[in-house]
């Protein structure tokens, strides 16, 4: 019996993500159905996601004969690295360079990506992100900041 199919892995992934959010919701005041606290809806939603993940994984176990190719790690690591780079760099160097660097790191997952096109996309996305989040929504985050070791 082979259980490494897409439904099983996807279902387990969804359930784990739901558990992470459920743990976060449990740190907030839950309340009850009549007097809901701030953690009530996140607890219900993440509980639903956990159940959904278990159902999807169960369906994967039922269809265990489905074979799945080995995952390609380069795109996975590039995507995770992109998210991590953005999260770490946002406060350090600001929104514009954090978005641009996140795009460039994410593009490393595609062996066919071209440097010039990647940088054009990175700059355009950074400018669009700045226009949306800083100008239109007025969120208080630095557009550009020198790193602390250069100040």
Phi and psi in radians as a Rosetta constraint file:
Dihedral C 1 N 2 CA 2 C 2 CIRCULARHARMONIC -1.914 0.35
Dihedral N 2 CA 2 C 2 N 3 CIRCULARHARMONIC 2.108 0.35
Dihedral C 2 N 3 CA 3 C 3 CIRCULARHARMONIC -1.847 0.35
Dihedral N 3 CA 3 C 3 N 4 CIRCULARHARMONIC 0.016 0.35
Dihedral C 3 N 4 CA 4 C 4 CIRCULARHARMONIC -1.487 0.35
Dihedral N 4 CA 4 C 4 N 5 CIRCULARHARMONIC 1.132 0.35
Dihedral C 4 N 5 CA 5 C 5 CIRCULARHARMONIC -1.935 0.35
Dihedral N 5 CA 5 C 5 N 6 CIRCULARHARMONIC 2.999 0.35
Dihedral C 5 N 6 CA 6 C 6 CIRCULARHARMONIC -1.099 0.35
Dihedral N 6 CA 6 C 6 N 7 CIRCULARHARMONIC -0.724 0.35
Dihedral C 6 N 7 CA 7 C 7 CIRCULARHARMONIC -1.122 0.35
Dihedral N 7 CA 7 C 7 N 8 CIRCULARHARMONIC -0.759 0.35
Dihedral C 7 N 8 CA 8 C 8 CIRCULARHARMONIC -1.139 0.35
Dihedral N 8 CA 8 C 8 N 9 CIRCULARHARMONIC -0.865 0.35
Dihedral C 8 N 9 CA 9 C 9 CIRCULARHARMONIC -1.122 0.35
Dihedral N 9 CA 9 C 9 N 10 CIRCULARHARMONIC -0.742 0.35
Dihedral C 9 N 10 CA 10 C 10 CIRCULARHARMONIC -1.104 0.35
Dihedral N 10 CA 10 C 10 N 11 CIRCULARHARMONIC -0.754 0.35
Dihedral C 10 N 11 CA 11 C 11 CIRCULARHARMONIC -1.107 0.35
Dihedral N 11 CA 11 C 11 N 12 CIRCULARHARMONIC -0.751 0.35
Dihedral C 11 N 12 CA 12 C 12 CIRCULARHARMONIC -1.114 0.35
Dihedral N 12 CA 12 C 12 N 13 CIRCULARHARMONIC -0.707 0.35
Dihedral C 12 N 13 CA 13 C 13 CIRCULARHARMONIC -1.087 0.35
Dihedral N 13 CA 13 C 13 N 14 CIRCULARHARMONIC -0.787 0.35
Dihedral C 13 N 14 CA 14 C 14 CIRCULARHARMONIC -1.095 0.35
Dihedral N 14 CA 14 C 14 N 15 CIRCULARHARMONIC -0.750 0.35
Dihedral C 14 N 15 CA 15 C 15 CIRCULARHARMONIC -1.111 0.35
Dihedral N 15 CA 15 C 15 N 16 CIRCULARHARMONIC -0.709 0.35
Dihedral C 15 N 16 CA 16 C 16 CIRCULARHARMONIC -1.137 0.35
Dihedral N 16 CA 16 C 16 N 17 CIRCULARHARMONIC -0.762 0.35
Dihedral C 16 N 17 CA 17 C 17 CIRCULARHARMONIC -1.070 0.35
Dihedral N 17 CA 17 C 17 N 18 CIRCULARHARMONIC -0.747 0.35
Dihedral C 17 N 18 CA 18 C 18 CIRCULARHARMONIC -1.056 0.35
Dihedral N 18 CA 18 C 18 N 19 CIRCULARHARMONIC -0.691 0.35
Dihedral C 18 N 19 CA 19 C 19 CIRCULARHARMONIC -1.142 0.35
Dihedral N 19 CA 19 C 19 N 20 CIRCULARHARMONIC -0.665 0.35
Dihedral C 19 N 20 CA 20 C 20 CIRCULARHARMONIC -1.075 0.35
Dihedral N 20 CA 20 C 20 N 21 CIRCULARHARMONIC -0.817 0.35
Dihedral C 20 N 21 CA 21 C 21 CIRCULARHARMONIC -1.209 0.35
Dihedral N 21 CA 21 C 21 N 22 CIRCULARHARMONIC -0.578 0.35
Dihedral C 21 N 22 CA 22 C 22 CIRCULARHARMONIC -1.117 0.35
Dihedral N 22 CA 22 C 22 N 23 CIRCULARHARMONIC -0.714 0.35
Dihedral C 22 N 23 CA 23 C 23 CIRCULARHARMONIC -1.084 0.35
Dihedral N 23 CA 23 C 23 N 24 CIRCULARHARMONIC -0.697 0.35
Dihedral C 23 N 24 CA 24 C 24 CIRCULARHARMONIC -1.158 0.35
Dihedral N 24 CA 24 C 24 N 25 CIRCULARHARMONIC -0.686 0.35
Dihedral C 24 N 25 CA 25 C 25 CIRCULARHARMONIC -1.168 0.35
Dihedral N 25 CA 25 C 25 N 26 CIRCULARHARMONIC -0.575 0.35
Dihedral C 25 N 26 CA 26 C 26 CIRCULARHARMONIC -1.218 0.35
Dihedral N 26 CA 26 C 26 N 27 CIRCULARHARMONIC -0.262 0.35
Dihedral C 26 N 27 CA 27 C 27 CIRCULARHARMONIC -1.410 0.35
Dihedral N 27 CA 27 C 27 N 28 CIRCULARHARMONIC -0.240 0.35
Dihedral C 27 N 28 CA 28 C 28 CIRCULARHARMONIC -1.680 0.35
Dihedral N 28 CA 28 C 28 N 29 CIRCULARHARMONIC 2.868 0.35
Dihedral C 28 N 29 CA 29 C 29 CIRCULARHARMONIC -1.221 0.35
Dihedral N 29 CA 29 C 29 N 30 CIRCULARHARMONIC 2.203 0.35
Dihedral C 29 N 30 CA 30 C 30 CIRCULARHARMONIC -1.520 0.35
Dihedral N 30 CA 30 C 30 N 31 CIRCULARHARMONIC -0.855 0.35
Dihedral C 30 N 31 CA 31 C 31 CIRCULARHARMONIC 1.331 0.35
Dihedral N 31 CA 31 C 31 N 32 CIRCULARHARMONIC -2.701 0.35
Dihedral C 31 N 32 CA 32 C 32 CIRCULARHARMONIC -2.389 0.35
Dihedral N 32 CA 32 C 32 N 33 CIRCULARHARMONIC -3.071 0.35
Dihedral C 32 N 33 CA 33 C 33 CIRCULARHARMONIC -1.128 0.35
Dihedral N 33 CA 33 C 33 N 34 CIRCULARHARMONIC -0.492 0.35
Dihedral C 33 N 34 CA 34 C 34 CIRCULARHARMONIC -1.479 0.35
Dihedral N 34 CA 34 C 34 N 35 CIRCULARHARMONIC -0.718 0.35
Dihedral C 34 N 35 CA 35 C 35 CIRCULARHARMONIC -2.142 0.35
Dihedral N 35 CA 35 C 35 N 36 CIRCULARHARMONIC 1.455 0.35
Dihedral C 35 N 36 CA 36 C 36 CIRCULARHARMONIC -1.291 0.35
Dihedral N 36 CA 36 C 36 N 37 CIRCULARHARMONIC 2.367 0.35
Dihedral C 36 N 37 CA 37 C 37 CIRCULARHARMONIC -1.587 0.35
Dihedral N 37 CA 37 C 37 N 38 CIRCULARHARMONIC 3.111 0.35
Dihedral C 37 N 38 CA 38 C 38 CIRCULARHARMONIC -1.156 0.35
Dihedral N 38 CA 38 C 38 N 39 CIRCULARHARMONIC -0.309 0.35
Dihedral C 38 N 39 CA 39 C 39 CIRCULARHARMONIC -1.680 0.35
Dihedral N 39 CA 39 C 39 N 40 CIRCULARHARMONIC -0.027 0.35
Dihedral C 39 N 40 CA 40 C 40 CIRCULARHARMONIC -1.131 0.35
Dihedral N 40 CA 40 C 40 N 41 CIRCULARHARMONIC -0.959 0.35
Dihedral C 40 N 41 CA 41 C 41 CIRCULARHARMONIC -1.158 0.35
Dihedral N 41 CA 41 C 41 N 42 CIRCULARHARMONIC -0.777 0.35
Dihedral C 41 N 42 CA 42 C 42 CIRCULARHARMONIC -1.026 0.35
Dihedral N 42 CA 42 C 42 N 43 CIRCULARHARMONIC -0.616 0.35
Dihedral C 42 N 43 CA 43 C 43 CIRCULARHARMONIC -1.133 0.35
Dihedral N 43 CA 43 C 43 N 44 CIRCULARHARMONIC -0.795 0.35
Dihedral C 43 N 44 CA 44 C 44 CIRCULARHARMONIC -1.125 0.35
Dihedral N 44 CA 44 C 44 N 45 CIRCULARHARMONIC -0.785 0.35
Dihedral C 44 N 45 CA 45 C 45 CIRCULARHARMONIC -1.128 0.35
Dihedral N 45 CA 45 C 45 N 46 CIRCULARHARMONIC -0.787 0.35
Dihedral C 45 N 46 CA 46 C 46 CIRCULARHARMONIC -1.220 0.35
Dihedral N 46 CA 46 C 46 N 47 CIRCULARHARMONIC -0.572 0.35
Dihedral C 46 N 47 CA 47 C 47 CIRCULARHARMONIC -1.094 0.35
Dihedral N 47 CA 47 C 47 N 48 CIRCULARHARMONIC -0.716 0.35
Dihedral C 47 N 48 CA 48 C 48 CIRCULARHARMONIC -1.084 0.35
Dihedral N 48 CA 48 C 48 N 49 CIRCULARHARMONIC -0.720 0.35
Dihedral C 48 N 49 CA 49 C 49 CIRCULARHARMONIC -1.122 0.35
Dihedral N 49 CA 49 C 49 N 50 CIRCULARHARMONIC -0.696 0.35
Dihedral C 49 N 50 CA 50 C 50 CIRCULARHARMONIC -1.085 0.35
Dihedral N 50 CA 50 C 50 N 51 CIRCULARHARMONIC -0.820 0.35
Dihedral C 50 N 51 CA 51 C 51 CIRCULARHARMONIC -1.078 0.35
Dihedral N 51 CA 51 C 51 N 52 CIRCULARHARMONIC -0.764 0.35
Dihedral C 51 N 52 CA 52 C 52 CIRCULARHARMONIC -1.036 0.35
Dihedral N 52 CA 52 C 52 N 53 CIRCULARHARMONIC -0.759 0.35
Dihedral C 52 N 53 CA 53 C 53 CIRCULARHARMONIC -1.087 0.35
Dihedral N 53 CA 53 C 53 N 54 CIRCULARHARMONIC -0.695 0.35
Dihedral C 53 N 54 CA 54 C 54 CIRCULARHARMONIC -1.147 0.35
Dihedral N 54 CA 54 C 54 N 55 CIRCULARHARMONIC -0.704 0.35
Dihedral C 54 N 55 CA 55 C 55 CIRCULARHARMONIC -1.116 0.35
Dihedral N 55 CA 55 C 55 N 56 CIRCULARHARMONIC -0.784 0.35
Dihedral C 55 N 56 CA 56 C 56 CIRCULARHARMONIC -1.094 0.35
Dihedral N 56 CA 56 C 56 N 57 CIRCULARHARMONIC -0.753 0.35
Dihedral C 56 N 57 CA 57 C 57 CIRCULARHARMONIC -1.125 0.35
Dihedral N 57 CA 57 C 57 N 58 CIRCULARHARMONIC -0.679 0.35
Dihedral C 57 N 58 CA 58 C 58 CIRCULARHARMONIC -1.085 0.35
Dihedral N 58 CA 58 C 58 N 59 CIRCULARHARMONIC -0.719 0.35
Dihedral C 58 N 59 CA 59 C 59 CIRCULARHARMONIC -1.099 0.35
Dihedral N 59 CA 59 C 59 N 60 CIRCULARHARMONIC -0.594 0.35
Dihedral C 59 N 60 CA 60 C 60 CIRCULARHARMONIC -1.162 0.35
Dihedral N 60 CA 60 C 60 N 61 CIRCULARHARMONIC -0.632 0.35
Dihedral C 60 N 61 CA 61 C 61 CIRCULARHARMONIC -1.187 0.35
Dihedral N 61 CA 61 C 61 N 62 CIRCULARHARMONIC -0.620 0.35
Dihedral C 61 N 62 CA 62 C 62 CIRCULARHARMONIC -1.129 0.35
Dihedral N 62 CA 62 C 62 N 63 CIRCULARHARMONIC -0.695 0.35
Dihedral C 62 N 63 CA 63 C 63 CIRCULARHARMONIC -1.737 0.35
Dihedral N 63 CA 63 C 63 N 64 CIRCULARHARMONIC 0.830 0.35
Dihedral C 63 N 64 CA 64 C 64 CIRCULARHARMONIC -1.155 0.35
Dihedral N 64 CA 64 C 64 N 65 CIRCULARHARMONIC -0.227 0.35
Dihedral C 64 N 65 CA 65 C 65 CIRCULARHARMONIC -1.316 0.35
Dihedral N 65 CA 65 C 65 N 66 CIRCULARHARMONIC -0.184 0.35
Dihedral C 65 N 66 CA 66 C 66 CIRCULARHARMONIC -1.272 0.35
Dihedral N 66 CA 66 C 66 N 67 CIRCULARHARMONIC 2.208 0.35
Dihedral C 66 N 67 CA 67 C 67 CIRCULARHARMONIC -1.575 0.35
Dihedral N 67 CA 67 C 67 N 68 CIRCULARHARMONIC 2.582 0.35
Dihedral C 67 N 68 CA 68 C 68 CIRCULARHARMONIC -2.228 0.35
Dihedral N 68 CA 68 C 68 N 69 CIRCULARHARMONIC 2.348 0.35
Dihedral C 68 N 69 CA 69 C 69 CIRCULARHARMONIC -1.191 0.35
Dihedral N 69 CA 69 C 69 N 70 CIRCULARHARMONIC 2.770 0.35
Dihedral C 69 N 70 CA 70 C 70 CIRCULARHARMONIC -1.052 0.35
Dihedral N 70 CA 70 C 70 N 71 CIRCULARHARMONIC 2.437 0.35
Dihedral C 70 N 71 CA 71 C 71 CIRCULARHARMONIC -1.192 0.35
Dihedral N 71 CA 71 C 71 N 72 CIRCULARHARMONIC 2.582 0.35
Dihedral C 71 N 72 CA 72 C 72 CIRCULARHARMONIC -1.514 0.35
Dihedral N 72 CA 72 C 72 N 73 CIRCULARHARMONIC 2.055 0.35
Dihedral C 72 N 73 CA 73 C 73 CIRCULARHARMONIC -1.376 0.35
Dihedral N 73 CA 73 C 73 N 74 CIRCULARHARMONIC -0.457 0.35
Dihedral C 73 N 74 CA 74 C 74 CIRCULARHARMONIC -1.029 0.35
Dihedral N 74 CA 74 C 74 N 75 CIRCULARHARMONIC -0.893 0.35
Dihedral C 74 N 75 CA 75 C 75 CIRCULARHARMONIC -1.130 0.35
Dihedral N 75 CA 75 C 75 N 76 CIRCULARHARMONIC -0.642 0.35
Dihedral C 75 N 76 CA 76 C 76 CIRCULARHARMONIC -1.105 0.35
Dihedral N 76 CA 76 C 76 N 77 CIRCULARHARMONIC -0.862 0.35
Dihedral C 76 N 77 CA 77 C 77 CIRCULARHARMONIC -1.162 0.35
Dihedral N 77 CA 77 C 77 N 78 CIRCULARHARMONIC -0.639 0.35
Dihedral C 77 N 78 CA 78 C 78 CIRCULARHARMONIC -1.151 0.35
Dihedral N 78 CA 78 C 78 N 79 CIRCULARHARMONIC -0.713 0.35
Dihedral C 78 N 79 CA 79 C 79 CIRCULARHARMONIC -1.129 0.35
Dihedral N 79 CA 79 C 79 N 80 CIRCULARHARMONIC -0.818 0.35
Dihedral C 79 N 80 CA 80 C 80 CIRCULARHARMONIC -1.117 0.35
Dihedral N 80 CA 80 C 80 N 81 CIRCULARHARMONIC -0.700 0.35
Dihedral C 80 N 81 CA 81 C 81 CIRCULARHARMONIC -1.114 0.35
Dihedral N 81 CA 81 C 81 N 82 CIRCULARHARMONIC -0.633 0.35
Dihedral C 81 N 82 CA 82 C 82 CIRCULARHARMONIC -1.106 0.35
Dihedral N 82 CA 82 C 82 N 83 CIRCULARHARMONIC -0.811 0.35
Dihedral C 82 N 83 CA 83 C 83 CIRCULARHARMONIC -1.123 0.35
Dihedral N 83 CA 83 C 83 N 84 CIRCULARHARMONIC -0.774 0.35
Dihedral C 83 N 84 CA 84 C 84 CIRCULARHARMONIC -1.105 0.35
Dihedral N 84 CA 84 C 84 N 85 CIRCULARHARMONIC -0.771 0.35
Dihedral C 84 N 85 CA 85 C 85 CIRCULARHARMONIC -1.059 0.35
Dihedral N 85 CA 85 C 85 N 86 CIRCULARHARMONIC -0.787 0.35
Dihedral C 85 N 86 CA 86 C 86 CIRCULARHARMONIC -1.064 0.35
Dihedral N 86 CA 86 C 86 N 87 CIRCULARHARMONIC -0.829 0.35
Dihedral C 86 N 87 CA 87 C 87 CIRCULARHARMONIC -1.085 0.35
Dihedral N 87 CA 87 C 87 N 88 CIRCULARHARMONIC -0.703 0.35
Dihedral C 87 N 88 CA 88 C 88 CIRCULARHARMONIC -1.309 0.35
Dihedral N 88 CA 88 C 88 N 89 CIRCULARHARMONIC -0.702 0.35
Dihedral C 88 N 89 CA 89 C 89 CIRCULARHARMONIC -1.467 0.35
Dihedral N 89 CA 89 C 89 N 90 CIRCULARHARMONIC -0.317 0.35
Dihedral C 89 N 90 CA 90 C 90 CIRCULARHARMONIC -0.971 0.35
Dihedral N 90 CA 90 C 90 N 91 CIRCULARHARMONIC -0.892 0.35
Dihedral C 90 N 91 CA 91 C 91 CIRCULARHARMONIC -1.301 0.35
Dihedral N 91 CA 91 C 91 N 92 CIRCULARHARMONIC -0.503 0.35
Dihedral C 91 N 92 CA 92 C 92 CIRCULARHARMONIC -1.342 0.35
Dihedral N 92 CA 92 C 92 N 93 CIRCULARHARMONIC -0.786 0.35
Dihedral C 92 N 93 CA 93 C 93 CIRCULARHARMONIC -2.185 0.35
Dihedral N 93 CA 93 C 93 N 94 CIRCULARHARMONIC -0.046 0.35
Dihedral C 93 N 94 CA 94 C 94 CIRCULARHARMONIC 1.764 0.35
Dihedral N 94 CA 94 C 94 N 95 CIRCULARHARMONIC 3.006 0.35
Dihedral C 94 N 95 CA 95 C 95 CIRCULARHARMONIC -1.161 0.35
Dihedral N 95 CA 95 C 95 N 96 CIRCULARHARMONIC -0.879 0.35
Dihedral C 95 N 96 CA 96 C 96 CIRCULARHARMONIC -1.009 0.35
Dihedral N 96 CA 96 C 96 N 97 CIRCULARHARMONIC -0.968 0.35
Dihedral C 96 N 97 CA 97 C 97 CIRCULARHARMONIC -1.202 0.35
Dihedral N 97 CA 97 C 97 N 98 CIRCULARHARMONIC -0.526 0.35
Dihedral C 97 N 98 CA 98 C 98 CIRCULARHARMONIC -1.144 0.35
Dihedral N 98 CA 98 C 98 N 99 CIRCULARHARMONIC -0.740 0.35
Dihedral C 98 N 99 CA 99 C 99 CIRCULARHARMONIC -1.121 0.35
Dihedral N 99 CA 99 C 99 N 100 CIRCULARHARMONIC -0.819 0.35
Dihedral C 99 N 100 CA 100 C 100 CIRCULARHARMONIC -1.062 0.35
Dihedral N 100 CA 100 C 100 N 101 CIRCULARHARMONIC -0.793 0.35
Dihedral C 100 N 101 CA 101 C 101 CIRCULARHARMONIC -1.178 0.35
Dihedral N 101 CA 101 C 101 N 102 CIRCULARHARMONIC -0.666 0.35
Dihedral C 101 N 102 CA 102 C 102 CIRCULARHARMONIC -1.045 0.35
Dihedral N 102 CA 102 C 102 N 103 CIRCULARHARMONIC -0.724 0.35
Dihedral C 102 N 103 CA 103 C 103 CIRCULARHARMONIC -1.130 0.35
Dihedral N 103 CA 103 C 103 N 104 CIRCULARHARMONIC -0.764 0.35
Dihedral C 103 N 104 CA 104 C 104 CIRCULARHARMONIC -1.128 0.35
Dihedral N 104 CA 104 C 104 N 105 CIRCULARHARMONIC -0.756 0.35
Dihedral C 104 N 105 CA 105 C 105 CIRCULARHARMONIC -1.116 0.35
Dihedral N 105 CA 105 C 105 N 106 CIRCULARHARMONIC -0.733 0.35
Dihedral C 105 N 106 CA 106 C 106 CIRCULARHARMONIC -1.096 0.35
Dihedral N 106 CA 106 C 106 N 107 CIRCULARHARMONIC -0.623 0.35
Dihedral C 106 N 107 CA 107 C 107 CIRCULARHARMONIC -1.184 0.35
Dihedral N 107 CA 107 C 107 N 108 CIRCULARHARMONIC -0.331 0.35
Dihedral C 107 N 108 CA 108 C 108 CIRCULARHARMONIC -1.150 0.35
Dihedral N 108 CA 108 C 108 N 109 CIRCULARHARMONIC -0.261 0.35
Dihedral C 108 N 109 CA 109 C 109 CIRCULARHARMONIC -1.301 0.35
Dihedral N 109 CA 109 C 109 N 110 CIRCULARHARMONIC -0.306 0.35
Dihedral C 109 N 110 CA 110 C 110 CIRCULARHARMONIC -1.830 0.35
Dihedral N 110 CA 110 C 110 N 111 CIRCULARHARMONIC 1.960 0.35
Dihedral C 110 N 111 CA 111 C 111 CIRCULARHARMONIC -1.130 0.35
Dihedral N 111 CA 111 C 111 N 112 CIRCULARHARMONIC -0.307 0.35
Dihedral C 111 N 112 CA 112 C 112 CIRCULARHARMONIC -1.632 0.35
Dihedral N 112 CA 112 C 112 N 113 CIRCULARHARMONIC 0.035 0.35
Dihedral C 112 N 113 CA 113 C 113 CIRCULARHARMONIC -1.200 0.35
Dihedral N 113 CA 113 C 113 N 114 CIRCULARHARMONIC 2.563 0.35
Dihedral C 113 N 114 CA 114 C 114 CIRCULARHARMONIC -1.872 0.35
Dihedral N 114 CA 114 C 114 N 115 CIRCULARHARMONIC 2.450 0.35
Dihedral C 114 N 115 CA 115 C 115 CIRCULARHARMONIC -1.055 0.35
Dihedral N 115 CA 115 C 115 N 116 CIRCULARHARMONIC -0.835 0.35
Dihedral C 115 N 116 CA 116 C 116 CIRCULARHARMONIC -1.095 0.35
Dihedral N 116 CA 116 C 116 N 117 CIRCULARHARMONIC -0.823 0.35
Dihedral C 116 N 117 CA 117 C 117 CIRCULARHARMONIC -1.119 0.35
Dihedral N 117 CA 117 C 117 N 118 CIRCULARHARMONIC -0.653 0.35
Dihedral C 117 N 118 CA 118 C 118 CIRCULARHARMONIC -1.099 0.35
Dihedral N 118 CA 118 C 118 N 119 CIRCULARHARMONIC -0.784 0.35
Dihedral C 118 N 119 CA 119 C 119 CIRCULARHARMONIC -1.214 0.35
Dihedral N 119 CA 119 C 119 N 120 CIRCULARHARMONIC -0.611 0.35
Dihedral C 119 N 120 CA 120 C 120 CIRCULARHARMONIC -1.104 0.35
Dihedral N 120 CA 120 C 120 N 121 CIRCULARHARMONIC -0.799 0.35
Dihedral C 120 N 121 CA 121 C 121 CIRCULARHARMONIC -1.075 0.35
Dihedral N 121 CA 121 C 121 N 122 CIRCULARHARMONIC -0.745 0.35
Dihedral C 121 N 122 CA 122 C 122 CIRCULARHARMONIC -1.097 0.35
Dihedral N 122 CA 122 C 122 N 123 CIRCULARHARMONIC -0.783 0.35
Dihedral C 122 N 123 CA 123 C 123 CIRCULARHARMONIC -1.196 0.35
Dihedral N 123 CA 123 C 123 N 124 CIRCULARHARMONIC -0.768 0.35
Dihedral C 123 N 124 CA 124 C 124 CIRCULARHARMONIC -1.107 0.35
Dihedral N 124 CA 124 C 124 N 125 CIRCULARHARMONIC -0.735 0.35
Dihedral C 124 N 125 CA 125 C 125 CIRCULARHARMONIC -1.172 0.35
Dihedral N 125 CA 125 C 125 N 126 CIRCULARHARMONIC -0.692 0.35
Dihedral C 125 N 126 CA 126 C 126 CIRCULARHARMONIC -1.097 0.35
Dihedral N 126 CA 126 C 126 N 127 CIRCULARHARMONIC -0.779 0.35
Dihedral C 126 N 127 CA 127 C 127 CIRCULARHARMONIC -1.125 0.35
Dihedral N 127 CA 127 C 127 N 128 CIRCULARHARMONIC -0.737 0.35
Dihedral C 127 N 128 CA 128 C 128 CIRCULARHARMONIC -1.117 0.35
Dihedral N 128 CA 128 C 128 N 129 CIRCULARHARMONIC -0.733 0.35
Dihedral C 128 N 129 CA 129 C 129 CIRCULARHARMONIC -1.071 0.35
Dihedral N 129 CA 129 C 129 N 130 CIRCULARHARMONIC -0.730 0.35
Dihedral C 129 N 130 CA 130 C 130 CIRCULARHARMONIC -1.112 0.35
Dihedral N 130 CA 130 C 130 N 131 CIRCULARHARMONIC -0.768 0.35
Dihedral C 130 N 131 CA 131 C 131 CIRCULARHARMONIC -1.080 0.35
Dihedral N 131 CA 131 C 131 N 132 CIRCULARHARMONIC -0.724 0.35
Dihedral C 131 N 132 CA 132 C 132 CIRCULARHARMONIC -1.262 0.35
Dihedral N 132 CA 132 C 132 N 133 CIRCULARHARMONIC -0.923 0.35
Dihedral C 132 N 133 CA 133 C 133 CIRCULARHARMONIC -1.438 0.35
Dihedral N 133 CA 133 C 133 N 134 CIRCULARHARMONIC -0.673 0.35
Dihedral C 133 N 134 CA 134 C 134 CIRCULARHARMONIC -1.523 0.35
Dihedral N 134 CA 134 C 134 N 135 CIRCULARHARMONIC -0.868 0.35
Dihedral C 134 N 135 CA 135 C 135 CIRCULARHARMONIC -1.421 0.35
Dihedral N 135 CA 135 C 135 N 136 CIRCULARHARMONIC -0.994 0.35
Dihedral C 135 N 136 CA 136 C 136 CIRCULARHARMONIC -1.257 0.35
Dihedral N 136 CA 136 C 136 N 137 CIRCULARHARMONIC -0.818 0.35
Dihedral C 136 N 137 CA 137 C 137 CIRCULARHARMONIC -1.589 0.35
Dihedral N 137 CA 137 C 137 N 138 CIRCULARHARMONIC -0.316 0.35
Dihedral C 137 N 138 CA 138 C 138 CIRCULARHARMONIC 1.203 0.35
Dihedral N 138 CA 138 C 138 N 139 CIRCULARHARMONIC 0.484 0.35
Dihedral C 138 N 139 CA 139 C 139 CIRCULARHARMONIC -1.205 0.35
Dihedral N 139 CA 139 C 139 N 140 CIRCULARHARMONIC 2.455 0.35
Dihedral C 139 N 140 CA 140 C 140 CIRCULARHARMONIC -1.541 0.35
Dihedral N 140 CA 140 C 140 N 141 CIRCULARHARMONIC 1.530 0.35
Dihedral C 140 N 141 CA 141 C 141 CIRCULARHARMONIC -2.481 0.35
Dihedral N 141 CA 141 C 141 N 142 CIRCULARHARMONIC 2.534 0.35
Dihedral C 141 N 142 CA 142 C 142 CIRCULARHARMONIC -1.166 0.35
Dihedral N 142 CA 142 C 142 N 143 CIRCULARHARMONIC 2.370 0.35
Dihedral C 142 N 143 CA 143 C 143 CIRCULARHARMONIC -1.259 0.35
Dihedral N 143 CA 143 C 143 N 144 CIRCULARHARMONIC -0.767 0.35
Dihedral C 143 N 144 CA 144 C 144 CIRCULARHARMONIC -2.616 0.35
Dihedral N 144 CA 144 C 144 N 145 CIRCULARHARMONIC 2.422 0.35
Dihedral C 144 N 145 CA 145 C 145 CIRCULARHARMONIC -2.539 0.35
Dihedral N 145 CA 145 C 145 N 146 CIRCULARHARMONIC 2.396 0.35
Dihedral C 145 N 146 CA 146 C 146 CIRCULARHARMONIC -1.215 0.35
Dihedral N 146 CA 146 C 146 N 147 CIRCULARHARMONIC 2.443 0.35
Dihedral C 146 N 147 CA 147 C 147 CIRCULARHARMONIC -1.049 0.35
Dihedral N 147 CA 147 C 147 N 148 CIRCULARHARMONIC 2.609 0.35
Dihedral C 147 N 148 CA 148 C 148 CIRCULARHARMONIC -1.045 0.35
Dihedral N 148 CA 148 C 148 N 149 CIRCULARHARMONIC -0.514 0.35
Dihedral C 148 N 149 CA 149 C 149 CIRCULARHARMONIC -1.334 0.35
Dihedral N 149 CA 149 C 149 N 150 CIRCULARHARMONIC -0.194 0.35
Dihedral C 149 N 150 CA 150 C 150 CIRCULARHARMONIC -1.698 0.35
Dihedral N 150 CA 150 C 150 N 151 CIRCULARHARMONIC -0.198 0.35
